[in-house]
Amino acid sequence: MRIIGITGGIGTGKSTILHLLEEKYQAYIVETDKLAHELMKPGCFAYNKIVEHFGMKILLEDKNIDRTKLGGIVFHDERERIALNDIVHPVVKQYIIADIENKRREGFVKIYVIEAALLIEDGYKDICDELWYIHVEKEERIKRLLAGRGESRKKWEAVIESQSSEEFYKKNCEKIVDNSKNLEKTADIVNDLLYKTI
């Protein structure tokens, strides 16, 4: 089983790559953000720790975590953001490590893909066989974000600046996927990277 880590900044089209890997190569996809949301549900370890730290004020009537309220707290307080990450990220990683072992034992999955914005920072390099950096020039990313999500140019520039640099990704990733052109070009790059596996 080949374990691939997918990372890159906002607006680079990571979801397009994931969809391609899943549809064309039957890759098993884990998006860490979505998994984190699952592990924050009542009864899960992350849920208890989060409520313990942030208090009952972040809960909805049905006892689920109000992610909008929680997001508002961590967005305005760096220490609280770090505290949340310190709770959630290790739980997500622990789950993925166990899941990889299960998939290996079952023997059905050939390609296991982990997608995370902080893949490198959270130490997934030790888990993955290779890391892929999804690359798109800054101007193109802003154009896509404005078209797809609206808001203002100033906002997206600030978000991009707050994320890791292109140099950081290139230094830490074995493979670069240029996703700045059309889907056909991207599909060719992905096929080349996977050729020896499939």
Backbone as JSON Lines, residues from 0, in Angstrom:
{"i":0,"aa":"M","n":[0.84,-1.2,0.0],"ca":[0.0,0.0,0.0],"c":[0.88,1.25,0.0]}
{"i":1,"aa":"R","n":[0.59,2.11,-0.91],"ca":[1.36,3.35,-1.05],"c":[0.62,4.49,-0.33]}
{"i":2,"aa":"I","n":[1.32,5.19,0.56],"ca":[0.69,6.27,1.33],"c":[1.21,7.6,0.82]}
{"i":3,"aa":"I","n":[0.29,8.4,0.32],"ca":[0.63,9.7,-0.28],"c":[0.02,10.82,0.54]}
{"i":4,"aa":"G","n":[0.83,11.8,0.87],"ca":[0.35,12.99,1.55],"c":[0.16,14.11,0.53]}
{"i":5,"aa":"I","n":[-0.99,14.77,0.58],"ca":[-1.3,15.86,-0.35],"c":[-1.39,17.15,0.45]}
{"i":6,"aa":"T","n":[-0.63,18.17,0.02],"ca":[-0.67,19.45,0.73],"c":[-0.5,20.6,-0.24]}
{"i":7,"aa":"G","n":[-0.68,21.81,0.28],"ca":[-0.6,23.01,-0.56],"c":[-1.5,24.07,0.03]}
{"i":8,"aa":"G","n":[-1.31,25.29,-0.41],"ca":[-2.07,26.41,0.13],"c":[-3.49,26.48,-0.38]}
{"i":9,"aa":"I","n":[-4.24,27.42,0.12],"ca":[-5.62,27.64,-0.28],"c":[-5.69,28.05,-1.76]}
{"i":10,"aa":"G","n":[-6.69,27.54,-2.46],"ca":[-6.88,27.92,-3.86],"c":[-6.02,27.17,-4.86]}
{"i":11,"aa":"T","n":[-5.32,26.12,-4.4],"ca":[-4.47,25.36,-5.33],"c":[-5.21,24.19,-5.97]}
{"i":12,"aa":"G","n":[-6.41,23.9,-5.49],"ca":[-7.2,22.82,-6.1],"c":[-6.88,21.44,-5.58]}
{"i":13,"aa":"K","n":[-6.58,21.35,-4.29],"ca":[-6.28,20.03,-3.71],"c":[-7.46,19.07,-3.87]}
{"i":14,"aa":"S","n":[-8.68,19.6,-3.73],"ca":[-9.87,18.74,-3.84],"c":[-10.0,18.15,-5.25]}
{"i":15,"aa":"T","n":[-9.55,18.88,-6.26],"ca":[-9.57,18.37,-7.64],"c":[-8.65,17.15,-7.76]}
{"i":16,"aa":"I","n":[-7.48,17.23,-7.15],"ca":[-6.52,16.12,-7.18],"c":[-7.08,14.92,-6.43]}
{"i":17,"aa":"L","n":[-7.69,15.18,-5.28],"ca":[-8.27,14.09,-4.49],"c":[-9.36,13.37,-5.27]}
{"i":18,"aa":"H","n":[-10.21,14.15,-5.92],"ca":[-11.3,13.57,-6.72],"c":[-10.74,12.7,-7.85]}
{"i":19,"aa":"L","n":[-9.71,13.2,-8.49],"ca":[-9.06,12.47,-9.58],"c":[-8.47,11.14,-9.08]}
{"i":20,"aa":"L","n":[-7.77,11.2,-7.96],"ca":[-7.17,10.0,-7.38],"c":[-8.23,8.97,-6.98]}
{"i":21,"aa":"E","n":[-9.32,9.46,-6.46],"ca":[-10.39,8.56,-6.01],"c":[-11.12,7.94,-7.2]}
{"i":22,"aa":"E","n":[-11.48,8.76,-8.18],"ca":[-12.28,8.29,-9.32],"c":[-11.49,7.4,-10.27]}
{"i":23,"aa":"K","n":[-10.28,7.85,-10.61],"ca":[-9.51,7.14,-11.63],"c":[-8.64,6.01,-11.08]}
{"i":24,"aa":"Y","n":[-8.17,6.17,-9.83],"ca":[-7.23,5.18,-9.28],"c":[-7.76,4.46,-8.05]}
{"i":25,"aa":"Q","n":[-9.04,4.7,-7.71],"ca":[-9.68,4.07,-6.54],"c":[-8.86,4.28,-5.25]}
{"i":26,"aa":"A","n":[-8.24,5.43,-5.15],"ca":[-7.49,5.75,-3.94],"c":[-8.44,5.95,-2.77]}
{"i":27,"aa":"Y","n":[-7.98,5.57,-1.58],"ca":[-8.75,5.8,-0.36],"c":[-8.33,7.16,0.19]}
{"i":28,"aa":"I","n":[-9.3,8.07,0.34],"ca":[-9.0,9.46,0.67],"c":[-9.36,9.79,2.12]}
{"i":29,"aa":"V","n":[-8.42,10.43,2.82],"ca":[-8.7,10.96,4.16],"c":[-8.39,12.45,4.15]}
{"i":30,"aa":"E","n":[-9.44,13.25,4.33],"ca":[-9.25,14.7,4.46],"c":[-9.26,15.02,5.95]}
{"i":31,"aa":"T","n":[-8.14,15.5,6.45],"ca":[-7.99,15.64,7.9],"c":[-8.99,16.63,8.51]}
{"i":32,"aa":"D","n":[-9.35,17.68,7.78],"ca":[-10.35,18.63,8.3],"c":[-11.69,17.95,8.53]}
{"i":33,"aa":"K","n":[-12.12,17.17,7.55],"ca":[-13.41,16.46,7.67],"c":[-13.35,15.42,8.79]}
{"i":34,"aa":"L","n":[-12.21,14.73,8.88],"ca":[-12.04,13.73,9.93],"c":[-12.07,14.4,11.31]}
{"i":35,"aa":"A","n":[-11.42,15.55,11.42],"ca":[-11.41,16.29,12.69],"c":[-12.83,16.63,13.14]}
{"i":36,"aa":"H","n":[-13.67,17.04,12.18],"ca":[-15.06,17.35,12.51],"c":[-15.8,16.12,13.04]}
{"i":37,"aa":"E","n":[-15.5,14.97,12.45],"ca":[-16.12,13.72,12.92],"c":[-15.67,13.39,14.34]}
{"i":38,"aa":"L","n":[-14.38,13.61,14.62],"ca":[-13.82,13.26,15.93],"c":[-14.16,14.29,17.02]}
{"i":39,"aa":"M","n":[-14.84,15.37,16.59],"ca":[-15.28,16.39,17.55],"c":[-16.75,16.18,17.94]}
{"i":40,"aa":"K","n":[-17.34,15.08,17.49],"ca":[-18.74,14.8,17.82],"c":[-18.84,14.23,19.24]}
{"i":41,"aa":"P","n":[-20.0,14.38,19.88],"ca":[-20.18,13.85,21.24],"c":[-19.77,12.39,21.36]}
{"i":42,"aa":"G","n":[-19.07,12.09,22.44],"ca":[-18.64,10.73,22.68],"c":[-17.21,10.46,22.21]}
{"i":43,"aa":"C","n":[-16.68,11.33,21.35],"ca":[-15.31,11.16,20.86],"c":[-14.33,11.85,21.8]}
{"i":44,"aa":"F","n":[-13.11,11.36,21.8],"ca":[-12.09,11.86,22.72],"c":[-11.85,13.36,22.54]}
{"i":45,"aa":"A","n":[-11.78,13.81,21.3],"ca":[-11.51,15.23,21.04],"c":[-12.65,16.1,21.59]}
{"i":46,"aa":"Y","n":[-13.87,15.6,21.49],"ca":[-15.04,16.34,21.99],"c":[-14.89,16.64,23.48]}
{"i":47,"aa":"N","n":[-14.61,15.62,24.26],"ca":[-14.49,15.79,25.71],"c":[-13.41,16.78,26.08]}
{"i":48,"aa":"K","n":[-12.27,16.67,25.42],"ca":[-11.15,17.56,25.7],"c":[-11.47,19.01,25.34]}
{"i":49,"aa":"I","n":[-12.17,19.19,24.2],"ca":[-12.52,20.54,23.74],"c":[-13.5,21.21,24.71]}
{"i":50,"aa":"V","n":[-14.52,20.45,25.12],"ca":[-15.52,21.0,26.06],"c":[-14.87,21.31,27.41]}
{"i":51,"aa":"E","n":[-13.97,20.44,27.81],"ca":[-13.24,20.64,29.07],"c":[-12.45,21.95,29.04]}
{"i":52,"aa":"H","n":[-11.84,22.22,27.89],"ca":[-11.0,23.43,27.77],"c":[-11.83,24.69,27.54]}
{"i":53,"aa":"F","n":[-12.79,24.63,26.61],"ca":[-13.51,25.85,26.19],"c":[-14.82,26.09,26.95]}
{"i":54,"aa":"G","n":[-15.32,25.07,27.63],"ca":[-16.53,25.23,28.44],"c":[-17.82,24.95,27.67]}
{"i":55,"aa":"M","n":[-18.92,24.93,28.42],"ca":[-20.23,24.6,27.86],"c":[-20.76,25.66,26.91]}
{"i":56,"aa":"K","n":[-20.19,26.84,26.94],"ca":[-20.67,27.96,26.1],"c":[-20.52,27.67,24.6]}
{"i":57,"aa":"I","n":[-19.68,26.71,24.24],"ca":[-19.47,26.41,22.81],"c":[-20.43,25.34,22.29]}
{"i":58,"aa":"L","n":[-21.34,24.86,23.16],"ca":[-22.25,23.78,22.76],"c":[-23.59,24.3,22.26]}
{"i":59,"aa":"L","n":[-24.12,23.58,21.27],"ca":[-25.48,23.83,20.8],"c":[-26.46,23.12,21.74]}
{"i":60,"aa":"E","n":[-27.74,23.3,21.53],"ca":[-28.75,22.66,22.39],"c":[-28.67,21.14,22.35]}
{"i":61,"aa":"D","n":[-28.28,20.61,21.2],"ca":[-28.2,19.14,21.06],"c":[-26.86,18.58,21.55]}
{"i":62,"aa":"K","n":[-26.07,19.45,22.2],"ca":[-24.76,19.09,22.79],"c":[-23.63,18.96,21.78]}
{"i":63,"aa":"N","n":[-23.92,19.15,20.49],"ca":[-22.85,19.2,19.5],"c":[-22.08,20.5,19.66]}
{"i":64,"aa":"I","n":[-20.82,20.49,19.24],"ca":[-20.01,21.71,19.31],"c":[-20.45,22.68,18.23]}
{"i":65,"aa":"D","n":[-20.67,23.92,18.64],"ca":[-21.01,24.99,17.69],"c":[-19.69,25.45,17.05]}
{"i":66,"aa":"R","n":[-19.42,24.92,15.86],"ca":[-18.13,25.2,15.22],"c":[-17.96,26.67,14.86]}
{"i":67,"aa":"T","n":[-19.08,27.35,14.61],"ca":[-19.01,28.78,14.3],"c":[-18.54,29.55,15.53]}
{"i":68,"aa":"K","n":[-19.11,29.21,16.66],"ca":[-18.74,29.88,17.92],"c":[-17.28,29.56,18.29]}
{"i":69,"aa":"L","n":[-16.93,28.28,18.16],"ca":[-15.56,27.86,18.47],"c":[-14.57,28.54,17.53]}
{"i":70,"aa":"G","n":[-14.95,28.61,16.24],"ca":[-14.1,29.28,15.25],"c":[-13.89,30.74,15.58]}
{"i":71,"aa":"G","n":[-14.94,31.39,16.06],"ca":[-14.83,32.8,16.44],"c":[-13.86,33.01,17.58]}
{"i":72,"aa":"I","n":[-13.84,32.07,18.53],"ca":[-12.92,32.17,19.68],"c":[-11.47,32.01,19.22]}
{"i":73,"aa":"V","n":[-11.2,30.95,18.46],"ca":[-9.81,30.66,18.08],"c":[-9.28,31.64,17.02]}
{"i":74,"aa":"F","n":[-10.19,32.22,16.24],"ca":[-9.77,33.18,15.21],"c":[-9.2,34.45,15.85]}
{"i":75,"aa":"H","n":[-9.77,34.83,16.98],"ca":[-9.36,36.08,17.63],"c":[-8.32,35.89,18.75]}
{"i":76,"aa":"D","n":[-7.96,34.65,19.03],"ca":[-7.01,34.4,20.12],"c":[-6.03,33.31,19.72]}
{"i":77,"aa":"E","n":[-4.81,33.71,19.47],"ca":[-3.77,32.77,19.0],"c":[-3.54,31.64,19.99]}
{"i":78,"aa":"R","n":[-3.56,31.95,21.29],"ca":[-3.32,30.92,22.3],"c":[-4.42,29.86,22.28]}
{"i":79,"aa":"E","n":[-5.66,30.32,22.08],"ca":[-6.77,29.38,22.02],"c":[-6.74,28.54,20.74]}
{"i":80,"aa":"R","n":[-6.26,29.15,19.67],"ca":[-6.11,28.4,18.41],"c":[-5.09,27.28,18.59]}
{"i":81,"aa":"I","n":[-3.99,27.6,19.23],"ca":[-2.95,26.6,19.5],"c":[-3.48,25.5,20.41]}
{"i":82,"aa":"A","n":[-4.26,25.92,21.43],"ca":[-4.85,24.95,22.37],"c":[-5.77,23.97,21.64]}
{"i":83,"aa":"L","n":[-6.59,24.49,20.73],"ca":[-7.49,23.64,19.96],"c":[-6.71,22.67,19.08]}
{"i":84,"aa":"N","n":[-5.7,23.19,18.39],"ca":[-4.86,22.34,17.53],"c":[-4.15,21.25,18.34]}
{"i":85,"aa":"D","n":[-3.71,21.61,19.55],"ca":[-3.02,20.64,20.41],"c":[-3.94,19.51,20.88]}
{"i":86,"aa":"I","n":[-5.23,19.79,20.89],"ca":[-6.2,18.75,21.24],"c":[-6.54,17.9,20.02]}
{"i":87,"aa":"V","n":[-6.89,18.58,18.91],"ca":[-7.45,17.89,17.74],"c":[-6.4,17.16,16.89]}
{"i":88,"aa":"H","n":[-5.29,17.82,16.58],"ca":[-4.33,17.24,15.64],"c":[-3.76,15.87,16.08]}
{"i":89,"aa":"P","n":[-3.35,15.71,17.36],"ca":[-2.85,14.38,17.76],"c":[-3.91,13.28,17.66]}
{"i":90,"aa":"V","n":[-5.17,13.63,17.96],"ca":[-6.26,12.64,17.89],"c":[-6.48,12.19,16.44]}
{"i":91,"aa":"V","n":[-6.45,13.16,15.52],"ca":[-6.62,12.87,14.09],"c":[-5.48,11.97,13.61]}
{"i":92,"aa":"K","n":[-4.28,12.33,13.98],"ca":[-3.1,11.56,13.55],"c":[-3.14,10.13,14.09]}
{"i":93,"aa":"Q","n":[-3.52,10.01,15.35],"ca":[-3.63,8.69,15.99],"c":[-4.65,7.82,15.26]}
{"i":94,"aa":"Y","n":[-5.78,8.42,14.89],"ca":[-6.83,7.71,14.16],"c":[-6.3,7.24,12.81]}
{"i":95,"aa":"I","n":[-5.6,8.11,12.1],"ca":[-5.08,7.78,10.77],"c":[-4.05,6.65,10.83]}
{"i":96,"aa":"I","n":[-3.16,6.7,11.82],"ca":[-2.16,5.64,11.97],"c":[-2.83,4.28,12.18]}
{"i":97,"aa":"A","n":[-3.86,4.25,13.03],"ca":[-4.61,3.01,13.27],"c":[-5.35,2.57,12.01]}
{"i":98,"aa":"D","n":[-5.91,3.52,11.28],"ca":[-6.66,3.22,10.06],"c":[-5.75,2.64,8.98]}
{"i":99,"aa":"I","n":[-4.54,3.19,8.88],"ca":[-3.57,2.67,7.9],"c":[-3.24,1.21,8.2]}
{"i":100,"aa":"E","n":[-3.04,0.9,9.47],"ca":[-2.74,-0.49,9.87],"c":[-3.91,-1.42,9.52]}
{"i":101,"aa":"N","n":[-5.13,-0.94,9.77],"ca":[-6.31,-1.74,9.44],"c":[-6.41,-2.0,7.93]}
{"i":102,"aa":"K","n":[-6.18,-0.94,7.15],"ca":[-6.27,-1.07,5.69],"c":[-5.18,-2.01,5.17]}
{"i":103,"aa":"R","n":[-4.02,-1.96,5.78],"ca":[-2.92,-2.86,5.38],"c":[-3.32,-4.31,5.63]}
{"i":104,"aa":"R","n":[-3.89,-4.55,6.8],"ca":[-4.3,-5.91,7.15],"c":[-5.38,-6.43,6.21]}
{"i":105,"aa":"E","n":[-6.34,-5.55,5.88],"ca":[-7.45,-5.94,4.99],"c":[-6.95,-6.22,3.57]}
{"i":106,"aa":"G","n":[-5.96,-5.45,3.13],"ca":[-5.32,-5.7,1.84],"c":[-6.05,-5.25,0.59]}
{"i":107,"aa":"F","n":[-7.1,-4.44,0.74],"ca":[-7.87,-4.01,-0.43],"c":[-7.41,-2.66,-1.0]}
{"i":108,"aa":"V","n":[-6.82,-1.84,-0.16],"ca":[-6.44,-0.48,-0.58],"c":[-5.01,-0.46,-1.11]}
{"i":109,"aa":"K","n":[-4.86,0.04,-2.34],"ca":[-3.52,0.14,-2.94],"c":[-2.89,1.51,-2.7]}
{"i":110,"aa":"I","n":[-3.76,2.55,-2.71],"ca":[-3.27,3.92,-2.52],"c":[-4.08,4.59,-1.42]}
{"i":111,"aa":"Y","n":[-3.38,5.0,-0.38],"ca":[-4.01,5.67,0.77],"c":[-3.53,7.12,0.75]}
{"i":112,"aa":"V","n":[-4.47,8.04,0.64],"ca":[-4.13,9.46,0.48],"c":[-4.58,10.27,1.7]}
{"i":113,"aa":"I","n":[-3.65,11.03,2.25],"ca":[-3.95,11.92,3.39],"c":[-3.8,13.36,2.91]}
{"i":114,"aa":"E","n":[-4.87,14.14,3.07],"ca":[-4.82,15.56,2.68],"c":[-4.9,16.44,3.91]}
{"i":115,"aa":"A","n":[-3.97,17.37,4.03],"ca":[-3.99,18.32,5.15],"c":[-3.19,19.56,4.78]}
{"i":116,"aa":"A","n":[-3.69,20.71,5.19],"ca":[-2.97,21.96,4.95],"c":[-1.67,21.97,5.75]}
{"i":117,"aa":"L","n":[-1.7,21.39,6.96],"ca":[-0.51,21.37,7.84],"c":[0.13,19.98,7.89]}
{"i":118,"aa":"L","n":[0.12,19.32,6.78],"ca":[0.65,17.96,6.68],"c":[2.11,17.88,7.15]}
{"i":119,"aa":"I","n":[2.9,18.82,6.7],"ca":[4.34,18.84,7.03],"c":[4.53,19.22,8.49]}
{"i":120,"aa":"E","n":[3.88,20.31,8.9],"ca":[4.02,20.82,10.25],"c":[3.57,19.81,11.31]}
{"i":121,"aa":"D","n":[2.57,18.99,10.97],"ca":[2.04,18.0,11.92],"c":[2.77,16.66,11.87]}
{"i":122,"aa":"G","n":[3.87,16.59,11.12],"ca":[4.72,15.41,11.14],"c":[4.23,14.2,10.35]}
{"i":123,"aa":"Y","n":[3.42,14.44,9.33],"ca":[2.91,13.31,8.52],"c":[3.98,12.76,7.57]}
{"i":124,"aa":"K","n":[5.09,13.45,7.48],"ca":[6.19,12.97,6.62],"c":[6.67,11.6,7.1]}
{"i":125,"aa":"D","n":[6.57,11.36,8.41],"ca":[6.99,10.08,8.99],"c":[6.03,8.95,8.65]}
{"i":126,"aa":"I","n":[4.79,9.31,8.3],"ca":[3.76,8.31,8.02],"c":[3.67,8.01,6.52]}
{"i":127,"aa":"C","n":[3.87,9.05,5.71],"ca":[3.67,8.93,4.26],"c":[4.92,8.42,3.54]}
{"i":128,"aa":"D","n":[4.7,7.71,2.45],"ca":[5.81,7.28,1.59],"c":[6.34,8.46,0.79]}
{"i":129,"aa":"E","n":[5.45,9.39,0.47],"ca":[5.85,10.59,-0.28],"c":[4.84,11.71,-0.07]}
{"i":130,"aa":"L","n":[5.3,12.94,-0.17],"ca":[4.43,14.1,-0.05],"c":[4.34,14.8,-1.4]}
{"i":131,"aa":"W","n":[3.12,15.15,-1.79],"ca":[2.89,15.89,-3.03],"c":[2.48,17.31,-2.7]}
{"i":132,"aa":"Y","n":[3.17,18.25,-3.28],"ca":[2.81,19.66,-3.14],"c":[2.0,20.09,-4.35]}
{"i":133,"aa":"I","n":[0.77,20.53,-4.13],"ca":[-0.07,21.0,-5.22],"c":[0.22,22.48,-5.43]}
{"i":134,"aa":"H","n":[0.73,22.81,-6.61],"ca":[1.23,24.16,-6.87],"c":[0.4,24.9,-7.92]}
{"i":135,"aa":"V","n":[0.07,26.15,-7.58],"ca":[-0.56,27.09,-8.51],"c":[0.0,28.46,-8.16]}
{"i":136,"aa":"E","n":[0.34,29.26,-9.18],"ca":[0.86,30.61,-8.93],"c":[-0.15,31.44,-8.14]}
{"i":137,"aa":"K","n":[0.39,32.34,-7.33],"ca":[-0.43,33.15,-6.42],"c":[-1.56,33.9,-7.14]}
{"i":138,"aa":"E","n":[-1.25,34.51,-8.24],"ca":[-2.26,35.31,-8.96],"c":[-3.42,34.45,-9.43]}
{"i":139,"aa":"E","n":[-3.11,33.26,-9.9],"ca":[-4.14,32.33,-10.36],"c":[-4.99,31.85,-9.18]}
{"i":140,"aa":"R","n":[-4.36,31.63,-8.05],"ca":[-5.08,31.2,-6.84],"c":[-6.08,32.27,-6.42]}
{"i":141,"aa":"I","n":[-5.65,33.52,-6.42],"ca":[-6.54,34.63,-6.04],"c":[-7.72,34.7,-6.99]}
{"i":142,"aa":"K","n":[-7.43,34.54,-8.28],"ca":[-8.48,34.58,-9.3],"c":[-9.52,33.49,-9.06]}
{"i":143,"aa":"R","n":[-9.05,32.29,-8.76],"ca":[-9.95,31.17,-8.5],"c":[-10.77,31.39,-7.22]}
{"i":144,"aa":"L","n":[-10.12,31.89,-6.2],"ca":[-10.82,32.13,-4.93],"c":[-11.9,33.2,-5.08]}
{"i":145,"aa":"L","n":[-11.59,34.24,-5.81],"ca":[-12.57,35.31,-6.04],"c":[-13.77,34.78,-6.83]}
{"i":146,"aa":"A","n":[-13.48,33.94,-7.83],"ca":[-14.55,33.38,-8.66],"c":[-15.39,32.36,-7.89]}
{"i":147,"aa":"G","n":[-14.72,31.55,-7.08],"ca":[-15.42,30.47,-6.39],"c":[-16.03,30.83,-5.05]}
{"i":148,"aa":"R","n":[-15.39,31.76,-4.32],"ca":[-15.85,32.04,-2.96],"c":[-16.22,33.5,-2.72]}
{"i":149,"aa":"G","n":[-15.95,34.35,-3.71],"ca":[-16.28,35.77,-3.54],"c":[-15.33,36.45,-2.56]}
{"i":150,"aa":"E","n":[-15.87,37.26,-1.66],"ca":[-15.08,38.05,-0.71],"c":[-14.23,39.09,-1.47]}
{"i":151,"aa":"S","n":[-13.1,39.48,-0.88],"ca":[-12.27,40.52,-1.51],"c":[-10.87,40.01,-1.8]}
{"i":152,"aa":"R","n":[-10.23,40.64,-2.75],"ca":[-8.85,40.29,-3.1],"c":[-7.94,40.43,-1.87]}
{"i":153,"aa":"K","n":[-8.17,41.5,-1.12],"ca":[-7.35,41.78,0.06],"c":[-7.42,40.62,1.06]}
{"i":154,"aa":"K","n":[-8.62,40.07,1.23],"ca":[-8.79,38.95,2.17],"c":[-7.96,37.75,1.73]}
{"i":155,"aa":"W","n":[-8.07,37.38,0.44],"ca":[-7.38,36.17,-0.04],"c":[-5.87,36.36,-0.05]}
{"i":156,"aa":"E","n":[-5.42,37.57,-0.33],"ca":[-3.98,37.85,-0.26],"c":[-3.47,37.64,1.17]}
{"i":157,"aa":"A","n":[-4.26,38.1,2.14],"ca":[-3.88,37.96,3.55],"c":[-3.85,36.49,3.96]}
{"i":158,"aa":"V","n":[-4.84,35.72,3.51],"ca":[-4.9,34.29,3.84],"c":[-3.69,33.56,3.25]}
{"i":159,"aa":"I","n":[-3.38,33.85,1.99],"ca":[-2.23,33.22,1.33],"c":[-0.93,33.57,2.04]}
{"i":160,"aa":"E","n":[-0.78,34.82,2.42],"ca":[0.43,35.28,3.12],"c":[0.58,34.61,4.47]}
{"i":161,"aa":"S","n":[-0.55,34.28,5.11],"ca":[-0.5,33.67,6.45],"c":[-0.1,32.19,6.39]}
{"i":162,"aa":"Q","n":[-0.16,31.6,5.2],"ca":[0.17,30.18,5.06],"c":[1.65,29.98,4.74]}
{"i":163,"aa":"S","n":[2.07,28.75,4.75],"ca":[3.48,28.43,4.48],"c":[3.89,28.87,3.08]}
{"i":164,"aa":"S","n":[5.16,29.16,2.92],"ca":[5.66,29.66,1.64],"c":[5.86,28.53,0.64]}
{"i":165,"aa":"E","n":[5.94,28.92,-0.62],"ca":[6.18,27.96,-1.7],"c":[7.51,27.23,-1.46]}
{"i":166,"aa":"E","n":[8.51,27.95,-1.0],"ca":[9.84,27.37,-0.75],"c":[9.74,26.27,0.32]}
{"i":167,"aa":"F","n":[8.94,26.54,1.34],"ca":[8.76,25.57,2.43],"c":[8.17,24.26,1.9]}
{"i":168,"aa":"Y","n":[7.11,24.4,1.08],"ca":[6.47,23.2,0.51],"c":[7.45,22.44,-0.39]}
{"i":169,"aa":"K","n":[8.14,23.17,-1.26],"ca":[9.07,22.52,-2.2],"c":[10.21,21.81,-1.49]}
{"i":170,"aa":"K","n":[10.66,22.4,-0.39],"ca":[11.77,21.82,0.38],"c":[11.35,20.51,1.05]}
{"i":171,"aa":"N","n":[10.08,20.44,1.45],"ca":[9.62,19.3,2.24],"c":[8.85,18.23,1.46]}
{"i":172,"aa":"C","n":[8.51,18.51,0.22],"ca":[7.73,17.54,-0.56],"c":[8.56,16.92,-1.68]}
{"i":173,"aa":"E","n":[8.37,15.61,-1.87],"ca":[9.14,14.9,-2.91],"c":[8.63,15.21,-4.31]}
{"i":174,"aa":"K","n":[7.33,15.43,-4.44],"ca":[6.73,15.62,-5.75],"c":[5.96,16.94,-5.82]}
{"i":175,"aa":"I","n":[5.98,17.56,-7.0],"ca":[5.22,18.79,-7.22],"c":[4.21,18.53,-8.33]}
{"i":176,"aa":"V","n":[2.95,18.85,-8.05],"ca":[1.89,18.73,-9.05],"c":[1.48,20.14,-9.47]}
{"i":177,"aa":"D","n":[1.79,20.5,-10.71],"ca":[1.38,21.81,-11.22],"c":[-0.08,21.72,-11.64]}
{"i":178,"aa":"N","n":[-0.93,22.39,-10.87],"ca":[-2.37,22.33,-11.11],"c":[-2.89,23.66,-11.65]}
{"i":179,"aa":"S","n":[-2.02,24.38,-12.36],"ca":[-2.39,25.73,-12.8],"c":[-3.05,25.76,-14.18]}
{"i":180,"aa":"K","n":[-2.95,24.63,-14.89],"ca":[-3.52,24.63,-16.25],"c":[-4.87,23.91,-16.25]}
{"i":181,"aa":"N","n":[-5.14,23.11,-17.28],"ca":[-6.43,22.42,-17.32],"c":[-6.35,21.05,-16.65]}
{"i":182,"aa":"L","n":[-7.52,20.45,-16.44],"ca":[-7.61,19.17,-15.74],"c":[-6.86,18.07,-16.47]}
{"i":183,"aa":"E","n":[-6.87,18.13,-17.8],"ca":[-6.18,17.12,-18.61],"c":[-4.67,17.12,-18.33]}
{"i":184,"aa":"K","n":[-4.09,18.31,-18.24],"ca":[-2.65,18.44,-17.95],"c":[-2.35,17.89,-16.54]}
{"i":185,"aa":"T","n":[-3.22,18.27,-15.59],"ca":[-3.04,17.8,-14.21],"c":[-3.16,16.28,-14.16]}
{"i":186,"aa":"A","n":[-4.13,15.72,-14.87],"ca":[-4.33,14.27,-14.9],"c":[-3.1,13.55,-15.44]}
{"i":187,"aa":"D","n":[-2.45,14.13,-16.43],"ca":[-1.22,13.56,-17.0],"c":[-0.1,13.52,-15.97]}
{"i":188,"aa":"I","n":[0.02,14.61,-15.19],"ca":[1.07,14.7,-14.16],"c":[0.82,13.63,-13.09]}
{"i":189,"aa":"V","n":[-0.43,13.54,-12.64],"ca":[-0.79,12.56,-11.61],"c":[-0.54,11.14,-12.13]}
{"i":190,"aa":"N","n":[-0.9,10.88,-13.36],"ca":[-0.68,9.56,-13.95],"c":[0.8,9.21,-13.99]}
{"i":191,"aa":"D","n":[1.62,10.18,-14.35],"ca":[3.07,9.96,-14.39],"c":[3.61,9.62,-12.99]}
{"i":192,"aa":"L","n":[3.1,10.32,-11.98],"ca":[3.57,10.09,-10.6],"c":[3.14,8.72,-10.08]}
{"i":193,"aa":"L","n":[2.02,8.22,-10.57],"ca":[1.49,6.95,-10.09],"c":[1.83,5.76,-10.97]}
{"i":194,"aa":"Y","n":[2.41,6.01,-12.1],"ca":[2.59,4.97,-13.13],"c":[3.18,3.66,-12.62]}
{"i":195,"aa":"K","n":[4.16,3.76,-11.75],"ca":[4.82,2.55,-11.28],"c":[3.97,1.74,-10.31]}
{"i":196,"aa":"T","n":[2.94,2.39,-9.75],"ca":[2.09,1.71,-8.77],"c":[0.94,0.98,-9.43]}
{"i":197,"aa":"I","n":[0.35,1.61,-10.44],"ca":[-0.88,1.08,-11.03],"c":[-0.58,0.02,-12.09]}
